[in-house]
Amino acid sequence: MTITIDVARPYVKLVSEPRLQAALAAVLAFEQAAGDITLVVTNDEAIADLNHRFLGVEGPTDVLSFPAQDEADSPFALPPDLPPYLGDIVIAYPYTARQAEQLGHPIQDEMDLLAVHGALHLLGYDHDEPGAEAAMWARQDAILSTLTRD
């Protein structure tokens, strides 16, 4: 399992990469899943571009998840000893900082929440219907309760 964290230069000193690593590892452990994940922390403009290009939605958001292509649909075969690539998570730091302030949360707690939320999306969870939302939120809360906060 490889978790890659890529933080844009302006936010490097503001983000706890070890906490994000721990949050993503906690999701995989809780879900008994294996796979590689990339998490990118960027600005509002970059996430707004992704939001528009891939979802047709204008403006920035806090987090986007891009699940990897299902192996069954892929023309490439992975070696059997390699974990699958689960996908990418992108978090907009400025948007998240404003959101954390509005909600009265420490920014890193909000980053942890978004990392967990994004990883659950990579594993197939969604919140498009009330039942699915309740299941996803319950998992999210359970995972977040296992994290050590500094």
C-alpha positions in Angstrom: 0.0 0.0 0.0 1.4 3.4 -1.0 -0.2 6.7 0.1 1.3 9.6 -1.7 0.6 13.1 -0.4 1.4 16.1 -2.7 1.0 19.5 -1.0 1.2 22.6 -3.1 4.1 24.9 -2.0 2.0 27.6 -0.3 0.4 25.1 2.0 3.4 22.8 2.9 3.9 24.3 6.4 0.2 24.5 7.1 -0.7 20.8 6.4 0.2 17.8 8.6 1.2 15.2 6.0 1.6 12.5 8.8 -2.0 13.1 10.0 -3.3 12.8 6.4 -1.3 9.6 5.9 -2.8 8.3 9.2 -6.3 9.3 8.2 -6.1 7.4 4.8 -4.4 4.4 6.4 -7.3 4.3 9.0 -9.8 4.2 6.2 -8.1 1.3 4.5 -7.7 -0.6 7.8 -11.3 0.0 8.8 -12.6 -1.1 5.4 -10.1 -4.0 5.3 -9.1 -2.6 1.9 -5.7 -2.5 0.2 -4.6 -0.2 -2.5 -2.6 2.9 -3.4 -4.0 6.4 -3.0 -2.8 9.9 -4.0 -3.9 12.9 -2.1 -3.3 16.4 -3.5 -3.7 19.6 -1.5 -4.1 22.6 -3.9 -5.7 26.0 -4.3 -9.3 27.0 -5.0 -8.6 27.8 -8.7 -7.2 24.3 -9.4 -10.1 22.5 -7.7 -12.6 24.8 -9.4 -11.1 23.8 -12.8 -11.4 20.1 -11.9 -14.9 20.6 -10.6 -15.9 22.2 -13.9 -14.0 19.8 -16.2 -15.1 16.6 -14.6 -18.4 17.4 -12.8 -19.7 20.3 -14.8 -20.0 22.3 -11.6 -18.8 25.9 -11.4 -16.6 27.1 -8.6 -14.4 25.6 -6.0 -15.4 22.9 -3.5 -13.6 21.3 -0.5 -12.8 17.9 -1.8 -13.1 15.8 -5.0 -12.4 12.1 -5.4 -11.4 10.4 -8.6 -11.7 6.6 -8.3 -9.4 4.7 -10.5 -10.7 2.7 -13.4 -12.1 -0.7 -12.4 -9.6 -3.4 -13.2 -12.3 -5.4 -15.0 -12.7 -2.4 -17.4 -9.0 -1.8 -17.9 -7.1 -3.0 -20.9 -4.1 -3.5 -18.7 -3.5 -6.4 -16.3 -1.8 -5.6 -13.0 0.7 -8.1 -11.6 -1.1 -10.2 -9.0 1.3 -9.1 -6.2 0.6 -5.4 -6.6 -2.2 -3.6 -4.7 -4.7 -1.9 -6.9 -4.6 1.9 -7.5 -7.7 3.2 -5.8 -7.6 6.7 -7.1 -6.9 10.4 -6.3 -8.3 12.8 -3.8 -7.9 16.5 -4.2 -8.5 19.0 -1.3 -8.6 22.8 -1.8 -6.8 24.2 1.2 -8.2 27.8 1.1 -11.8 26.5 0.7 -11.2 24.1 3.6 -9.7 26.7 5.8 -12.7 29.0 5.4 -15.1 26.0 5.9 -13.2 25.0 9.1 -13.4 28.6 10.4 -17.1 28.8 9.7 -17.8 25.5 11.5 -15.4 26.3 14.4 -13.2 23.3 13.6 -9.4 23.2 13.7 -8.2 23.2 10.1 -6.3 19.9 10.4 -9.4 18.2 11.8 -11.3 19.4 8.7 -8.4 18.1 6.5 -8.6 14.7 8.2 -12.4 14.6 7.7 -12.0 15.4 4.0 -9.3 12.8 3.5 -11.5 10.2 5.1 -14.5 11.3 3.1 -12.6 11.3 -0.1 -11.1 7.8 0.6 -14.6 6.4 1.3 -15.7 7.7 -2.1 -12.7 5.9 -3.7 -14.0 2.7 -2.1 -17.4 3.2 -3.6 -19.4 5.0 -0.8 -21.6 7.9 -1.7 -24.2 10.2 -0.1 -26.5 10.6 -3.0 -29.5 9.0 -1.2 -30.5 9.2 2.5 -29.7 5.5 3.3 -26.3 5.7 1.5 -25.5 9.0 3.2 -26.3 7.6 6.7 -24.0 4.6 6.0 -21.2 6.7 4.7 -21.5 9.2 7.6 -21.5 6.4 10.1 -18.3 4.9 8.7 -16.7 8.4 8.4 -17.5 9.1 12.1 -16.3 5.7 13.2 -13.0 6.1 11.4 -12.5 9.7 12.6 -13.0 8.5 16.2 -9.9 6.2 15.8 -7.6 9.1 14.8 -5.2 10.7 17.3 -5.5 14.4 17.3 -2.6 16.7 18.3 
